[in-house]
Amino acid sequence: MSHHRSRQVVTLALVLGAIVFGMILAGALDLTAPGNTSPEPVPQIEAPEYVGGIPSFADLAERVSPAVASIEASTFERTSGRRPTDPFEFFFGPRRRDPDVQPEDEEFRSDSGGSGFVISGDGLVVTNNHVIRGADQVRVRLGDDLFDAEVIGTDPATDIALLKIEADRQLEYLQLGDSTQLRVGDWVMAIGNPQGLTNSVTVGVVSAKGRRINISQETSSFEDFIQTDAAINFGNSGGPLVSLSGEVVGINTAINWGSENIGFAVPVNILQQVLPQLRDTGKVRRGFLGVGVNDLTQRAAEAFGLDSTDGVIVTEVRPGLPAEKAGIEHGDIILKVDDMAVANTRELIEYVSAQGPDATVRMEVLRDGKRVTKKVELTERPSEGGEADEGEGEEESGIEWLGLRYQDLTPGLKSMHGLPEDLQGVWISDISPRSPLYDEGVRSGEIINVITEVNGTEVADAEQFETIVRGMDSGSRMRLYIRRFARGQEIQPLFVFPAIP
């Protein structure tokens, strides 16, 4: 009897021990069901499931992908008597052509593309402006369906474009999130069509926020990129960067040639700011002061007798524009706009731009140790350029006959395109087909062209370049040495010899 009771006690102890061990193991593996803090579902996209505290990226990709599009942009041009270069002829010789078709009758097509995503059931699609810029035909592919797209609106300053497609059904779409809630280290997923590989998914984290990388003159004043290590490649441009809840937090836009796993996305809150105007009017109108501004450094703050670096120093007041008319002077420190304290140039530009043209703002400035209030009647911000950048000195060409747009080669541009740190010169950002350099083989696009010498003299910046060119006699021939880079690698340089008109 006593032996039987002992066996019962032992059995009961084993059962209780197993239960306790199971509870401990479940707690260690976090196998409990998610609580009420799990993210809310977005329209037509359910929140991801969690297993052991780790998000199911597979479920997220499956739910988001139907609303991610491939963008196809085509341009049609006539050759005007000059046949376009065919790269295959280098290897196989000229292709056979119809002798009855004259060169001037030929038309060729250039195709490019990127990614996009649907933001409404009735067919509004978002992509990057650079994906569809200059295209004669834009099409959107969703799964097996291909739609002709209408370009509803474009905003080069933020590199955002809005398209519209007509479908015979309500489309699945993505909900726009809040990029201000992102934290460095948060998980994100990039979806798009890199190198034409549709619906490719990469996963990473938010590496940094508020990045300014000086992609172009158009975007420089509004750059506020999210940096991520989720792989972004050619063709990803315009696709969504999504959070674990399936909400769009960014628009994948740029990569860094010099490094792996460094990509950049436009914050979705910028899209939300410009979306109403893009949808209703096709463009974005912004308020404009007409000043050059820089952030206050610690040294500058000390020189002005300030205890803080909050504020913006006016470095230039452009003649005939609102700031000059209101009495703003170079050397003024802008401390407040209306009731908003100004901490840096980005806050100033974003606030003024958001007011729109024809608005009036009150500006509190520090001048000679005294606070002065000025009322400024804003005008419309030019479509390109704008408020001066923070000392980067990017300027458009002032020599019209060259047919070039060029600018100083900044550290940001070197980093962005994987160029050598010690490289100095003038970056050719765009070239007209009418340029004398065009006929000598200089092309923009994927090739980065940097003028490093003029007539054997090294040039460090655009100002020195222009001084040399303008000092040459009419009819003389200039000798330009151009170093070239493609996909982060240096290729054969060029000497070109345009004549001075």
PLY file of the C-alpha trace (Angstrom):
ply
format ascii 1.0
element vertex 501
property float x
property float y
property float z
element edge 500
property int vertex1
property int vertex2
end_header
0.00 0.00 0.00
2.74 2.35 0.98
4.63 1.37 -2.17
1.52 2.14 -4.31
1.12 5.59 -2.75
4.77 6.32 -3.38
4.30 5.56 -7.08
1.28 7.92 -7.20
3.28 10.70 -5.57
6.15 10.23 -8.00
3.76 10.23 -10.98
2.03 13.40 -9.77
5.37 15.12 -9.27
6.48 14.21 -12.81
3.23 15.60 -14.28
3.52 18.85 -12.34
7.18 19.16 -13.33
6.33 18.69 -17.01
3.65 21.40 -16.81
6.01 23.88 -15.14
8.78 23.10 -17.65
6.35 23.61 -20.54
5.28 27.00 -19.17
8.91 28.10 -18.78
9.79 26.94 -22.30
6.78 28.71 -23.84
7.69 31.91 -22.05
11.29 31.71 -23.22
10.20 31.24 -26.82
7.52 33.94 -26.57
4.85 31.64 -28.03
1.96 33.59 -26.56
-0.51 35.17 -28.97
0.00 38.86 -29.88
-1.81 41.33 -27.67
-3.89 44.40 -28.56
-0.78 46.38 -29.50
-0.37 44.58 -32.87
-0.67 46.95 -35.89
-4.06 47.71 -37.41
-4.71 46.27 -40.88
-4.31 48.64 -43.83
-6.96 48.72 -46.58
-7.06 45.31 -48.31
-3.67 44.42 -46.78
-3.72 42.47 -43.53
-1.15 42.96 -40.79
1.63 40.33 -40.71
1.47 37.39 -38.37
4.13 36.99 -35.70
5.91 33.79 -34.76
8.06 33.90 -31.68
8.15 37.72 -31.82
9.58 37.80 -35.38
7.43 39.18 -38.23
6.51 36.87 -41.08
8.05 38.65 -44.05
6.56 36.03 -46.36
3.02 36.94 -45.33
3.81 40.65 -45.63
5.23 40.24 -49.14
2.24 38.15 -50.25
-0.24 40.76 -49.09
1.60 43.85 -50.37
2.86 42.62 -53.76
-0.49 42.79 -55.67
-0.47 46.59 -55.29
3.14 47.01 -56.51
3.48 47.93 -60.18
6.09 47.83 -62.91
6.36 51.14 -64.79
7.28 51.09 -68.48
8.29 54.44 -70.03
8.92 54.81 -73.76
10.26 57.72 -75.80
9.92 57.98 -79.58
12.27 60.15 -81.63
13.02 60.66 -85.29
16.66 60.46 -86.31
16.54 63.52 -88.63
18.92 61.90 -91.08
21.21 60.37 -88.48
20.64 56.79 -87.46
20.86 56.02 -83.73
23.82 53.99 -82.54
23.15 50.26 -82.42
25.46 48.58 -79.88
25.09 45.19 -81.61
26.71 46.53 -84.78
30.04 46.69 -82.95
30.02 42.89 -82.78
27.95 41.80 -85.79
28.21 44.67 -88.28
25.36 46.83 -89.66
21.94 45.25 -89.75
20.18 44.79 -93.09
17.79 47.66 -93.76
15.08 48.36 -96.29
16.71 50.45 -99.05
13.41 52.21 -99.73
13.34 53.66 -96.22
15.47 56.78 -95.97
17.21 57.70 -92.71
15.13 60.82 -92.24
11.99 58.66 -92.11
13.29 56.45 -89.31
11.93 56.66 -85.82
13.51 54.87 -82.91
12.20 53.99 -79.48
13.97 54.23 -76.15
12.57 52.16 -73.28
13.20 52.58 -69.59
11.29 51.81 -66.47
11.00 51.47 -62.76
8.49 50.63 -60.08
5.37 52.15 -58.57
2.46 51.35 -56.29
-1.31 51.79 -56.28
-2.67 54.20 -53.65
-6.39 54.08 -54.45
-8.88 51.52 -55.70
-9.76 53.68 -58.70
-6.24 53.48 -60.12
-3.97 56.25 -58.79
-0.35 55.10 -58.98
2.73 56.74 -57.45
6.26 56.53 -58.85
9.41 58.66 -59.11
9.37 61.61 -61.49
12.72 60.55 -62.95
11.20 57.20 -63.98
8.71 58.80 -66.40
10.37 62.15 -67.17
10.27 62.97 -70.89
8.39 59.77 -71.80
5.93 59.82 -74.70
4.16 56.69 -73.47
3.79 55.37 -69.92
2.32 51.99 -69.08
1.69 50.28 -65.75
1.91 46.53 -65.32
0.08 44.87 -62.42
0.58 41.13 -62.45
-0.42 39.95 -65.94
-2.38 43.13 -66.74
-0.84 46.02 -68.68
-2.53 49.43 -68.57
-1.93 52.65 -70.47
-1.27 55.36 -67.90
-2.02 59.06 -67.85
0.50 61.30 -66.09
-1.72 63.28 -63.69
1.00 65.35 -62.06
4.75 65.64 -61.51
6.91 67.36 -58.91
10.61 67.38 -59.85
11.52 69.04 -56.53
10.54 65.92 -54.58
11.00 63.47 -57.49
7.38 62.30 -57.24
4.94 61.57 -60.08
1.25 60.62 -59.97
-0.26 58.36 -62.65
-3.82 57.22 -63.38
-4.88 53.92 -64.93
-8.36 52.69 -65.84
-9.24 49.15 -64.76
-12.51 47.23 -64.95
-12.31 46.45 -61.25
-11.38 47.99 -57.94
-7.65 47.59 -57.48
-5.81 46.51 -54.39
-3.90 49.44 -52.97
-1.49 50.38 -50.21
-2.23 52.66 -47.30
0.11 55.58 -46.68
1.71 55.51 -43.23
3.53 58.11 -41.14
7.26 58.33 -41.82
7.83 60.61 -38.82
7.12 57.62 -36.58
9.99 55.61 -38.10
12.94 54.99 -35.83
16.45 54.02 -36.81
16.55 50.23 -36.56
12.92 49.63 -37.55
12.30 46.79 -40.01
11.27 47.81 -43.55
10.65 45.98 -46.82
11.44 47.27 -50.33
9.43 45.85 -53.22
9.89 46.58 -56.90
11.35 45.51 -60.22
15.15 45.74 -60.05
16.73 45.01 -63.44
13.26 44.04 -64.69
12.86 41.25 -62.11
9.24 41.89 -61.12
8.03 41.81 -57.53
11.46 41.37 -55.99
11.49 41.73 -52.23
14.36 42.85 -50.01
14.30 43.37 -46.27
16.37 45.54 -43.97
16.19 48.25 -41.37
16.02 52.03 -41.33
19.71 52.97 -41.26
19.25 56.73 -40.84
16.78 59.55 -41.35
17.03 63.06 -42.72
19.77 62.29 -45.23
20.73 64.96 -47.75
22.76 63.58 -50.66
22.60 66.33 -53.32
21.26 64.23 -56.18
20.39 67.24 -58.34
19.76 70.97 -58.35
16.03 70.32 -58.55
15.75 68.15 -55.45
18.53 69.52 -53.24
16.43 71.93 -51.16
13.83 69.27 -50.32
16.00 66.22 -49.76
15.11 64.47 -46.51
15.80 60.85 -47.39
15.28 57.72 -45.36
18.44 55.60 -45.59
17.97 51.83 -45.52
20.06 48.71 -45.93
17.18 46.93 -47.68
18.76 46.42 -51.11
17.63 48.99 -53.70
18.84 48.58 -57.29
18.12 50.00 -60.75
14.44 49.45 -61.44
13.43 49.80 -57.78
12.94 53.55 -58.26
9.36 54.53 -57.47
8.51 51.36 -55.57
7.26 51.29 -51.99
9.25 51.00 -48.79
6.76 49.46 -46.36
6.57 48.92 -42.63
5.68 45.62 -40.96
2.03 46.68 -40.94
2.05 46.95 -44.74
1.88 50.75 -44.77
4.02 52.75 -47.19
6.66 54.73 -45.29
8.83 55.75 -48.25
9.32 55.78 -52.02
12.51 54.00 -53.09
14.51 56.53 -55.09
18.31 56.28 -55.11
21.30 54.05 -54.49
24.92 54.69 -53.54
27.44 53.31 -56.01
30.33 53.42 -53.59
28.86 51.11 -50.97
26.70 48.06 -50.56
23.33 48.15 -48.83
22.95 51.92 -48.84
19.70 53.01 -50.45
17.50 56.06 -50.09
13.75 56.60 -50.06
11.60 59.74 -50.10
9.57 59.83 -46.84
5.89 59.14 -47.43
4.91 62.28 -45.50
6.42 64.33 -48.34
4.13 62.47 -50.74
1.15 63.25 -48.55
2.04 66.95 -48.58
2.18 67.25 -52.37
-0.51 64.68 -53.26
-3.55 67.03 -53.16
-1.95 69.51 -55.56
-0.66 66.77 -57.88
-4.13 65.22 -58.02
-6.03 68.48 -58.47
-3.72 70.70 -60.54
-0.92 68.45 -61.83
1.88 70.45 -60.22
3.00 71.84 -56.88
3.14 75.58 -56.24
5.37 76.69 -53.37
6.12 79.89 -51.55
9.47 81.54 -52.22
11.61 84.07 -50.34
14.49 84.63 -52.73
17.37 84.24 -50.30
20.46 82.12 -49.87
20.64 80.55 -46.42
22.97 78.44 -44.31
22.62 76.68 -40.99
24.25 78.35 -38.00
27.45 76.61 -36.94
28.76 76.90 -33.41
31.41 79.35 -34.59
28.84 81.48 -36.39
26.58 81.50 -33.33
29.47 82.69 -31.17
30.35 85.39 -33.68
26.78 86.70 -33.57
26.65 86.50 -29.78
24.09 83.66 -29.70
23.89 80.90 -27.12
22.32 78.42 -29.55
22.80 77.28 -33.15
19.04 77.47 -33.71
18.37 79.86 -36.55
19.33 80.46 -40.17
21.87 82.93 -41.47
21.01 84.85 -44.65
24.02 84.67 -46.97
22.42 86.23 -50.06
19.38 88.37 -50.85
18.42 88.15 -54.49
17.42 91.42 -56.13
13.79 92.07 -56.96
12.46 89.13 -54.95
10.24 89.08 -51.83
12.99 89.10 -49.18
14.70 92.16 -50.65
11.39 93.99 -51.01
10.65 93.30 -47.33
14.02 94.66 -46.20
15.78 91.40 -45.35
19.58 91.84 -45.52
22.48 89.44 -45.81
23.87 88.76 -42.35
20.39 88.66 -40.80
19.69 85.67 -38.58
16.17 84.31 -39.14
14.88 83.13 -35.77
11.12 82.74 -36.34
8.61 82.56 -39.18
5.12 83.48 -38.03
4.88 81.68 -34.68
7.34 78.90 -35.54
10.89 78.99 -34.21
13.35 78.14 -37.00
16.11 75.68 -36.11
17.71 75.12 -39.52
17.43 75.75 -43.26
15.26 72.70 -43.88
12.59 73.90 -41.45
12.62 77.36 -43.02
12.33 76.10 -46.60
9.62 73.55 -45.78
7.51 76.07 -43.87
7.77 78.84 -46.45
7.14 76.44 -49.34
4.04 75.06 -47.64
2.46 78.54 -47.39
2.23 78.79 -51.15
2.71 81.84 -53.40
0.90 85.10 -52.55
0.93 84.31 -48.81
2.39 86.77 -46.30
4.66 85.61 -43.48
6.15 87.44 -40.49
9.86 86.91 -40.04
11.70 87.68 -36.84
15.36 88.34 -37.57
18.37 89.25 -35.47
20.27 92.24 -36.88
23.12 93.97 -35.05
22.04 92.35 -31.80
18.42 93.55 -32.09
15.32 91.57 -33.00
13.45 93.00 -35.98
10.14 91.81 -37.48
9.57 91.93 -41.24
6.49 91.05 -43.28
7.31 89.21 -46.49
4.84 88.70 -49.36
5.88 85.43 -50.94
6.05 84.72 -54.66
6.03 81.37 -56.46
9.10 79.20 -56.16
10.79 78.56 -59.52
10.35 75.04 -60.87
14.08 74.37 -60.74
16.69 75.63 -58.30
15.24 77.63 -55.41
16.59 78.59 -52.04
20.35 78.38 -51.91
21.80 75.15 -50.65
23.98 74.88 -47.58
27.24 75.94 -49.20
27.30 73.21 -51.85
27.41 75.82 -54.62
25.51 73.99 -57.34
24.84 76.33 -60.24
23.52 75.96 -63.75
25.75 76.72 -66.69
26.22 80.38 -67.44
27.78 79.68 -70.88
24.81 79.16 -73.15
26.63 78.07 -76.32
28.15 75.05 -74.55
24.69 73.47 -74.19
25.58 72.04 -70.79
24.24 72.00 -67.29
27.11 71.63 -64.88
27.97 72.15 -61.25
30.72 71.78 -58.67
31.67 68.20 -57.88
30.57 68.05 -54.25
31.44 65.41 -51.63
27.80 64.33 -51.71
27.94 63.66 -55.45
31.21 61.74 -55.10
29.74 59.53 -52.40
26.47 59.04 -54.28
28.13 57.89 -57.51
31.15 56.09 -56.06
33.69 58.57 -57.43
37.24 58.91 -56.06
37.46 61.18 -53.04
40.42 63.10 -54.51
38.65 63.77 -57.83
38.25 67.48 -58.59
36.47 69.17 -61.44
33.11 70.14 -62.89
30.31 67.57 -63.13
28.29 67.69 -66.37
24.79 66.96 -65.09
23.05 67.23 -68.49
23.96 67.86 -72.12
21.83 69.13 -74.98
21.92 67.29 -78.34
22.84 70.71 -79.78
25.98 70.97 -77.64
29.33 70.87 -79.50
30.43 68.26 -76.94
27.55 65.99 -77.97
28.99 65.51 -81.44
32.31 64.52 -79.89
30.77 61.65 -77.93
29.88 63.20 -74.58
26.57 61.83 -73.29
24.67 62.17 -70.03
22.67 59.38 -68.43
24.41 56.43 -66.80
27.87 57.85 -67.58
29.23 60.45 -65.17
31.33 63.07 -67.00
33.74 65.29 -65.04
35.73 68.10 -66.69
39.09 68.07 -64.91
41.26 70.17 -67.26
40.82 73.08 -69.65
43.76 73.66 -72.03
45.99 71.63 -69.73
45.04 73.58 -66.60
43.34 71.66 -63.82
39.97 73.10 -62.78
38.61 72.72 -59.27
35.14 74.20 -59.64
32.61 75.77 -62.01
33.76 79.32 -61.32
37.34 78.58 -62.40
36.06 76.70 -65.44
33.92 79.64 -66.58
36.74 82.14 -66.01
39.06 80.21 -68.33
36.44 79.67 -71.04
35.26 83.27 -71.05
38.84 84.48 -71.32
39.46 82.66 -74.61
39.39 84.41 -78.00
36.53 83.89 -80.44
37.42 81.31 -83.09
40.04 79.58 -80.94
39.69 75.94 -80.04
39.38 74.76 -76.47
40.92 71.53 -75.14
38.80 69.79 -72.50
39.89 66.66 -70.64
36.92 64.67 -69.34
37.18 61.76 -66.93
34.25 59.34 -67.17
32.69 56.86 -64.77
30.03 54.18 -65.23
28.50 52.26 -62.34
31.24 53.32 -59.99
34.08 52.29 -62.33
36.29 54.66 -64.33
36.11 54.15 -68.09
38.18 55.61 -70.92
38.52 59.41 -70.61
37.92 61.81 -73.49
39.65 64.80 -74.99
37.17 67.10 -76.75
37.98 70.21 -78.74
35.00 72.61 -79.12
35.56 75.91 -80.92
34.79 79.21 -79.20
32.00 80.98 -81.18
0 1
1 2
2 3
3 4
4 5
5 6
6 7
7 8
8 9
9 10
10 11
11 12
12 13
13 14
14 15
15 16
16 17
17 18
18 19
19 20
20 21
21 22
22 23
23 24
24 25
25 26
26 27
27 28
28 29
29 30
30 31
31 32
32 33
33 34
34 35
35 36
36 37
37 38
38 39
39 40
40 41
41 42
42 43
43 44
44 45
45 46
46 47
47 48
48 49
49 50
50 51
51 52
52 53
53 54
54 55
55 56
56 57
57 58
58 59
59 60
60 61
61 62
62 63
63 64
64 65
65 66
66 67
67 68
68 69
69 70
70 71
71 72
72 73
73 74
74 75
75 76
76 77
77 78
78 79
79 80
80 81
81 82
82 83
83 84
84 85
85 86
86 87
87 88
88 89
89 90
90 91
91 92
92 93
93 94
94 95
95 96
96 97
97 98
98 99
99 100
100 101
101 102
102 103
103 104
104 105
105 106
106 107
107 108
108 109
109 110
110 111
111 112
112 113
113 114
114 115
115 116
116 117
117 118
118 119
119 120
120 121
121 122
122 123
123 124
124 125
125 126
126 127
127 128
128 129
129 130
130 131
131 132
132 133
133 134
134 135
135 136
136 137
137 138
138 139
139 140
140 141
141 142
142 143
143 144
144 145
145 146
146 147
147 148
148 149
149 150
150 151
151 152
152 153
153 154
154 155
155 156
156 157
157 158
158 159
159 160
160 161
161 162
162 163
163 164
164 165
165 166
166 167
167 168
168 169
169 170
170 171
171 172
172 173
173 174
174 175
175 176
176 177
177 178
178 179
179 180
180 181
181 182
182 183
183 184
184 185
185 186
186 187
187 188
188 189
189 190
190 191
191 192
192 193
193 194
194 195
195 196
196 197
197 198
198 199
199 200
200 201
201 202
202 203
203 204
204 205
205 206
206 207
207 208
208 209
209 210
210 211
211 212
212 213
213 214
214 215
215 216
216 217
217 218
218 219
219 220
220 221
221 222
222 223
223 224
224 225
225 226
226 227
227 228
228 229
229 230
230 231
231 232
232 233
233 234
234 235
235 236
236 237
237 238
238 239
239 240
240 241
241 242
242 243
243 244
244 245
245 246
246 247
247 248
248 249
249 250
250 251
251 252
252 253
253 254
254 255
255 256
256 257
257 258
258 259
259 260
260 261
261 262
262 263
263 264
264 265
265 266
266 267
267 268
268 269
269 270
270 271
271 272
272 273
273 274
274 275
275 276
276 277
277 278
278 279
279 280
280 281
281 282
282 283
283 284
284 285
285 286
286 287
287 288
288 289
289 290
290 291
291 292
292 293
293 294
294 295
295 296
296 297
297 298
298 299
299 300
300 301
301 302
302 303
303 304
304 305
305 306
306 307
307 308
308 309
309 310
310 311
311 312
312 313
313 314
314 315
315 316
316 317
317 318
318 319
319 320
320 321
321 322
322 323
323 324
324 325
325 326
326 327
327 328
328 329
329 330
330 331
331 332
332 333
333 334
334 335
335 336
336 337
337 338
338 339
339 340
340 341
341 342
342 343
343 344
344 345
345 346
346 347
347 348
348 349
349 350
350 351
351 352
352 353
353 354
354 355
355 356
356 357
357 358
358 359
359 360
360 361
361 362
362 363
363 364
364 365
365 366
366 367
367 368
368 369
369 370
370 371
371 372
372 373
373 374
374 375
375 376
376 377
377 378
378 379
379 380
380 381
381 382
382 383
383 384
384 385
385 386
386 387
387 388
388 389
389 390
390 391
391 392
392 393
393 394
394 395
395 396
396 397
397 398
398 399
399 400
400 401
401 402
402 403
403 404
404 405
405 406
406 407
407 408
408 409
409 410
410 411
411 412
412 413
413 414
414 415
415 416
416 417
417 418
418 419
419 420
420 421
421 422
422 423
423 424
424 425
425 426
426 427
427 428
428 429
429 430
430 431
431 432
432 433
433 434
434 435
435 436
436 437
437 438
438 439
439 440
440 441
441 442
442 443
443 444
444 445
445 446
446 447
447 448
448 449
449 450
450 451
451 452
452 453
453 454
454 455
455 456
456 457
457 458
458 459
459 460
460 461
461 462
462 463
463 464
464 465
465 466
466 467
467 468
468 469
469 470
470 471
471 472
472 473
473 474
474 475
475 476
476 477
477 478
478 479
479 480
480 481
481 482
482 483
483 484
484 485
485 486
486 487
487 488
488 489
489 490
490 491
491 492
492 493
493 494
494 495
495 496
496 497
497 498
498 499
499 500
